[in-house]
Amino acid sequence: MKWLFGGAKCRIIGFYRVKQSIEVQPMSGRAAVVLAGGKGSRMKSDLPKVLVPVHGRAMIHYVLDAIDAVNIERVIVVVGFRGDLVREELSQRGNVEFAEQKEQLGTGHAVQMCCEALAGHVGSVLVLAGDSPMVQTSSLQAVFAEFERRQPACLLGTLTHENPAGLGRILRDADGEFAGIVEHNDATPQQREINEVNMSTYLFDGPHLLWALSRLSNDNAQGEYYLTDCPAILKAAGHYIVAAPVLQACEALSINTPEQLKSVEDALDAMNQNRETTD
């Protein structure tokens, strides 16, 4: 199915009718999409992953706190597994809207669920994973500063990782400009030597995001729609893409196991102690 909103076109999976074009008023400013539809099965929890507590607090709150600190007017949280619990947890956060991903068909599909909410949005759109509590406000500030200075269709926040195994590598051309992302399993031995990695921190121009989403394909082994394909789609169409190595090393810490959760909590403790020492 394709939803048409004021000229913006976005393919939505799982429906079989076309909604008529609707009049939308252009909206500028900053918006954010937070992906929060996954399960917490590897965390040995029945909760949605974003509600697994980090130091007693659902991890998605750390992400939303960082977003709030960079003056983002609209926040769209994409819910899926047990979405009612996520809605309840975030009910006191005034600027949060919700979109629902009924089928788990990839990160690109999750963002496609926001096409209606983003219709007419002509400002920037930040896309983050809701299970990344180590996201830093200073990093988001740097991402926005680079985006506003260079004005690309899409900017990817990257970092250098000493052990990048399992992470997507950033490819650059002879001039040092973004050339693409190659996933670890698809990388050649030479490409696996690259230490600059994609951390799923994206800042898009709103209309370019909707355009790229409408062209996503699930022609891959998993049959899913990947947000990582959007920068390549935009680049192939001649649009300017930037990979900016502005993220911090701590943001590479992920939470997929109870052991990794403990590592993140230890890192947060260390950062808090360091702040107390320097204050």
SULDAWO-V857329 format. One record per backbone hydrogen bond with DSSP energy under -1.0 kcal/mol. CO is the residue of the C=O (numbers start at 1). NH is the residue of the N-H. E is the energy in kcal/mol with one decimal. If there is no record, write none. Layout:
CO|NH|E, CO|NH|E
This chain:
1|12|-2.0, 3|10|-1.7, 5|8|-2.7, 8|5|-2.5, 10|3|-2.3, 27|122|-3.6, 30|73|-1.2, 30|74|-1.3, 31|126|-2.8, 32|76|-3.1, 33|128|-2.4, 34|78|-2.9, 35|130|-2.7, 37|81|-2.1, 38|49|-1.7, 40|43|-1.1, 40|45|-1.4, 41|44|-1.8, 48|51|-2.0, 49|52|-1.7, 50|60|-2.1, 52|59|-1.7, 57|54|-3.2, 58|61|-1.9, 60|64|-2.5, 61|65|-2.6, 62|66|-1.7, 63|67|-2.0, 64|68|-2.7, 65|69|-1.6, 67|70|-1.5, 68|71|-1.3, 74|32|-1.9, 75|97|-3.3, 76|34|-2.8, 77|99|-2.1, 78|36|-2.3, 79|101|-3.2, 80|83|-1.6, 82|85|-1.4, 83|87|-2.6, 84|88|-2.1, 85|89|-2.5, 86|90|-2.0, 88|91|-1.2, 90|93|-1.9, 93|96|-1.3, 95|75|-1.6, 97|77|-3.0, 99|79|-2.8, 103|105|-1.4, 105|225|-3.0, 106|110|-1.9, 107|111|-1.9, 108|112|-2.0, 109|113|-1.1, 111|114|-2.2, 112|115|-1.9, 114|118|-2.1, 116|119|-1.1, 118|121|-2.5, 120|27|-2.9, 123|206|-2.8, 124|31|-2.0, 125|204|-2.8, 126|33|-3.3, 127|202|-2.0, 128|35|-2.4, 132|135|-1.8, 136|140|-2.0, 137|141|-2.5, 138|142|-1.8, 139|143|-2.4, 140|144|-2.5, 141|145|-2.2, 142|146|-2.4, 143|147|-2.3, 144|148|-2.7, 145|149|-1.8, 146|150|-2.7, 147|151|-2.5, 153|205|-2.4, 154|242|-2.4, 155|203|-2.5, 156|244|-2.7, 157|199|-1.1, 158|247|-2.2, 159|197|-2.8, 164|167|-2.4, 168|198|-2.4, 169|182|-2.2, 171|179|-3.4, 171|180|-1.4, 173|176|-2.2, 177|173|-2.5, 180|171|-3.2, 182|169|-2.9, 183|186|-1.1, 188|192|-2.2, 190|193|-1.2, 191|194|-1.6, 195|161|-2.7, 196|170|-2.3, 197|159|-1.3, 201|157|-3.0, 202|127|-3.0, 203|155|-2.7, 204|125|-2.9, 205|209|-2.2, 206|210|-2.1, 207|211|-2.2, 208|212|-2.5, 209|213|-2.7, 210|214|-1.7, 212|215|-1.4, 213|216|-1.3, 218|220|-2.2, 220|223|-1.0, 225|108|-2.4, 225|109|-1.2, 226|229|-1.4, 227|230|-1.8, 229|233|-2.4, 230|234|-2.5, 231|235|-2.6, 232|236|-2.6, 233|237|-1.1, 234|239|-2.4, 235|238|-2.0, 240|153|-2.8, 242|156|-2.9, 244|158|-2.6, 244|246|-2.3, 248|251|-1.7, 249|252|-1.9, 250|253|-1.6, 257|261|-2.1, 258|262|-1.9, 259|263|-1.7, 260|264|-2.2, 261|265|-2.4, 262|266|-2.4, 263|267|-2.2, 264|268|-2.5, 265|269|-2.2, 266|270|-2.3, 267|271|-2.3, 268|272|-2.5, 269|273|-2.5, 270|274|-2.1, 271|275|-2.1, 272|276|-2.2, 273|277|-1.9, 274|278|-2.0, 275|279|-1.7
